[in-house]
Every structure is written in C-alpha cells, then in structure tokens.
C-alpha cells in the first residue's frame, strides 16, 4: 500500500463555539483527506462546557476530590469527540472515535494537571489505515489505575503535541479563530503584526498566549514544530524550527457571492452548509423550477428565481450547478464561465458529454472549474486520481451506490425488485433507476475520471454489463458480487468496463456496503491507494461541493509574503500606506 502523510489537527473552544460549528471541523478534516492525508483530530470541549462542569463540582461539594472533579470535567471533550464523529458520519467521511482508554493514552501526576506518558500507537495507526481519520478527545487521559485524569487548563494542546510526537506526524496544526499568531491582539490593534514564523524563544515570551505553557515546553523539548491557523487557512504561523519572521498580508479571504442552481437533494444540502459560513459566502440567488415548494423558508424565499440561465450570468463570483442532466446545465455552465464566474458542479452527465469543452472555456476565460462531487459523492476519488496523474496504472471502483445497495440486499435474500424499491425509498436511487442499473451512470463517471487525467474514452468501446434480476440469477452462487467500474492503462489509451464481478473476500471492493463508494488505485510502481466514502445522499455530496467552494475561497499566490524581523517595520509600513 502507498504510505500516507499524517497531520494532527487540534480544534479548540475558540473554534467550537457550539455544536453548529462542528461542521467547520468536518470541512477542515475533509480538506486534508482530499489531499491524501491521514488525519488525527483532537478536540476540546464546546465553548463553556468545562467551566459549567467545574461549577457543578463546586455546587455539589466545595471540597470535591480532584479525581472526581477530573472525571466530570473530562465529559465535555468526550461529548465533543462523539458529536464530531456523528457529523463526520453524516458527511460520509470514514472516521473512528478513540477514547483515551481505547488508544492507551496514559498520564501520571495530579488528576487535574497530569502529564501524558504513553499511547498505544498501533491502535491509532490501525484506525488511520482503515478509516483515514481518528478523533481523540483532548485534555484527558487515564492513569495507571484506569482513572480519568486531565492535563490542566488548555490541555488539549498537550494532547495534540503528544500524539504528533508519538506518531511521528508530518504536521501538527492548531485551528484557532485567527489566521495565526500576532504580537498583540489584532481585534484591538489593527496594526498588530502577524508572525510568519516564531523561534522557540520568542514563542515563550508570549507567555502562554499561543498554547498551554506546559504544551509549549513539551514541543520545544521534543523539537516539535507546529502551526497556528484559522479554519480553511493557507498561511499559518509556524512555531519552532527556524528564526522569527513577520508576514505581509493576512490570510483573510474576501467574501464570495454564490449563485445556486437547483435546490433538490444536493442543492439543499449545499445551501444549508454554505449558510453556516456567512463570513466566507453569500448566496445571492437560487434557481428552482417550482418556487412554491420553498417560499415557506424565510431564508430562501427572497433569493428564488425560475430563470437559471439569467442567474448564471448575474455577476456571482461562483456558480454552483446542482440541477442535474445535460440541458439546461450545459447552457448555464457556458454562461457562467463566459461571464467570468468560477463553476462548481456535481453533474457527471454534463461533464461526460461536455467536460473537455467546458475545461477549455474555463481556461480561456481565466476561471476555475471544480467537480469533485461528480464522481463518488463525498468520496474524494477525482482529487486522488488528479494527484497521482500519470503514475496511475488502473482503477477498480464501486461508483454507483444504487447497484451496490441492491446487490447487498439481494445477497440477504431480498427480491431484486424489492431491493430496487428500497433503494428508491432511501434516496439512493432515482425515481427511474434505469441509468443506474444499466451501468450508464458508472460509464458517465468513467468519462469524468478520464477527463481528470486529460484523456478521453470512446463510449462504444466501453464494455458494459447491466445489473438485472436475470444477471443475478445466473451468478448468484459465485460469491461476493459487485458492479465494478474499471479503467486500465493500455499505452496512451485506456480500456474501460462496467461489469458484474465476483470479488474475493480479501478484496477491498468486497467490504463496500450500501451506498458507499470505493476506488482502488494501482500505480505504475505497483503500490495501491484505497479511497472510500459515501457515494450518494444530501450531506456527503453537499460536503464535496462545499469543499470545492472552500478551495476557491482560499487566497491565491501573491497575496502573502514573509519578511525577516529586521526588515519588518519598513515593509509593513509601506504595505499599509
């Protein structure tokens, strides 16, 4: 298997103000998963939760034991970790929540100010190999007697650093409500300078304003550099491992205007997620066929229009196409790109038919075209394929959640027609499931994959075996059946097929359940990479669309630079004048 990089992301109370903000943690984790990282997420309690529990201890007994107090105080982080696990599951992102007892995170000392001493690295690594994401509650551990202890105020920082050191992580980033570390509070002093890098001595002089002092001592002793950044940040402050420098420019993107075409299953999910990011996006209009279905929602009613083409060229910075089908999405996409808007779409039929032309138009107009959700829903298949590029030898994948759900149900004895009806009831299949069952949907996705690689497929040369009751009856006794979409490099071209296959039980494709999608990428050197996640549904597909929006929202090159301490005053003065 190919090796993956590991990043530890710590989410503090300043970011997790309440449960609604957990969606931002999901976005941040998914961002790094899309880029091929294995993610350890360390969470603090939601804002105010720890203080409330400590107040409860004081109310019950003004001399409560430190052990009992630690046990109650730790519940906030445990709750937050579980909630984040649920939000990740809703978004279709595989993750494993590991309590300190589960991963052997042990500490010793004062129950309210303990020091971590050990963790079962194998448990965490296994979670990362199998799921890609491990969520660990910060601030708490267990002692040698199995009792809960906490690591002192701000102890989630220490948890993150300890795990990063034990796992030999490639990066460790603290997600804050500011874009880095400043010499003074930028909210009170707008002229405050942001550090691009901080050496250990200067970090210590900030007297605990970056992280818990005990955690900073640990990082310095281990020579463990770490980053401080905002959500979706591009230019963090890097602490340790170099001299102190200052930044010119801030990692603060402009708010983007978004036009949303379509408010069905996917479009509604996109709207709800974007609506939670008002500092980054403003929805300026929503095109629907039947406004009467949506006018009861006061957030949506003022934005409604039935003219998708007019909205596509209304001056929005980004147009999100969530209508589906080939027409009118093609005309809307052309209008958006021609008028200088970036385009995000989840429409595989559109890209299968017109992908090369739309990419050429985007390049001509200096716009960007993103379509992560078009293949695999919330499974980042296209991103990983784009990353490996010319090194890719073959793809074997489950790309259609409908057929996979039907096969799973039929394997338990359910009749084929009943399994299809169940898939429709659950929203995994369209009212007319013909394109799913015929293999046409998977063929469209193979075309999109080929386009991502800068290549193309001839439809008449793709071997397609539809899924039907008759086909299943013929193959029912041959083992674990999957409807597999494949592409294999053949010189400068690709051979492709969609076929009903019997796969061995040790094949990753055999473990794909319900509406999940999975792609097994084999590289020319023989190494492999498995990409999996939810392939359908409002939240997984909406998550992939919003991930594209967040990519477009990040500041581009040329907006940020670094100067040494000696030159900082003159450069910063010139930049602000």
C-alpha positions, 0 to 999 in steps of 0.5 A: 500500500502507498504510505500516507502523510499524517497531520494532527489537527487540534480544534479548540473552544475558540473554534467550537463555539457550539455544536453548529460549528462542528461542521467547520471541523468536518470541512477542515478534516475533509480538506486534508483527506482530499489531499491524501492525508491521514488525519488525527483530530483532537478536540476540546470541549464546546465553548463553556462546557468545562467551566459549567462542569467545574461549577457543578463540582463546586455546587455539589461539594466545595471540597470535591476530590480532584479525581472526581472533579477530573472525571466530570470535567473530562465529559465535555471533550468526550461529548465533543469527540462523539458529536464530531464523529456523528457529523463526520458520519453524516458527511460520509467521511470514514472516521473512528472515535478513540477514547483515551482508554481505547488508544492507551493514552496514559498520564501520571501526576495530579488528576487535574494537571497530569502529564501524558506518558504513553499511547498505544500507537498501533491502535491509532495507526490501525484506525488511520489505515482503515478509516483515514481519520481518528478523533481523540478527545483532548485534555484527558487521559487515564492513569495507571489505575484506569482513572480519568485524569486531565492535563490542566487548563488548555490541555488539549494542546498537550494532547495534540503535541503528544500524539504528533510526537508519538506518531511521528506526524508530518504536521501538527496544526492548531485551528484557532479563530485567527489566521495565526499568531500576532504580537498583540491582539489584532481585534484591538490593534489593527496594526498588530503584526502577524508572525510568519514564523516564531523561534522557540524563544520568542514563542515563550515570551508570549507567555502562554498566549499561543498554547498551554505553557506546559504544551509549549515546553513539551514541543520545544523539548521534543523539537516539535514544530507546529502551526497556528491557523484559522479554519480553511487557512493557507498561511499559518504561523509556524512555531519552532524550527527556524528564526522569527519572521513577520508576514505581509498580508493576512490570510483573510479571504474576501467574501464570495457571492454564490449563485445556486442552481437547483435546490433538490437533494444536493442543492439543499444540502449545499445551501444549508452548509454554505449558510453556516459560513456567512463570513466566507459566502453569500448566496445571492440567488437560487434557481428552482423550477417550482418556487412554491415548494420553498417560499415557506423558508424565510431564508430562501424565499427572497433569493428564488428565481425560475430563470437559471440561465439569467442567474448564471450570468448575474455577476456571482463570483461562483456558480454552483450547478446542482440541477442535474442532466445535460440541458439546461446545465450545459447552457448555464455552465457556458454562461457562467464561465463566459461571464467570468464566474468560477463553476462548481458542479456535481453533474457527471452527465454534463461533464461526460458529454461536455467536460473537455469543452467546458475545461477549455472555456474555463481556461480561456476565460481565466476561471476555475472549474471544480467537480469533485462531487461528480464522481463518488459523492463525498468520496474524494476519488477525482482529487486522488486520481488528479494527484497521482496523474500519470503514475496511475496504472488502473482503477477498480471502483464501486461508483454507483451506490444504487447497484451496490445497495441492491446487490447487498440486499439481494445477497440477504435474500431480498427480491431484486425488485424489492431491493430496487424499491428500497433503494428508491425509498432511501434516496439512493436511487432515482425515481427511474433507476434505469441509468443506474442499473444499466451501468450508464451512470458508472460509464458517465463517471468513467468519462469524468475520471478520464477527463481528470487525467486529460484523456478521453474514452470512446463510449462504444468501446466501453464494455458494459454489463447491466445489473438485472434480476436475470444477471443475478440469477445466473451468478448468484452462487459465485460469491461476493458480487459487485458492479465494478467500474474499471479503467486500465492503462493500455499505452496512451489509451485506456480500456474501460468496463462496467461489469458484474464481478465476483470479488474475493473476500480479501478484496477491498471492493468486497467490504463496500456496503450500501451506498458507499463508494470505493476506488482502488488505485494501482500505480505504475510502481505497483503500490495501491491507494484505497479511497472510500466514502459515501457515494450518494445522499444530501450531506456527503455530496453537499460536503464535496461541493462545499469543499470545492467552494472552500478551495476557491475561497482560499487566497491565491499566490501573491497575496502573502509574503514573509519578511525577516524581523529586521526588515519588518517595520519598513515593509509593513509600513509601506504595505499599509500606506 
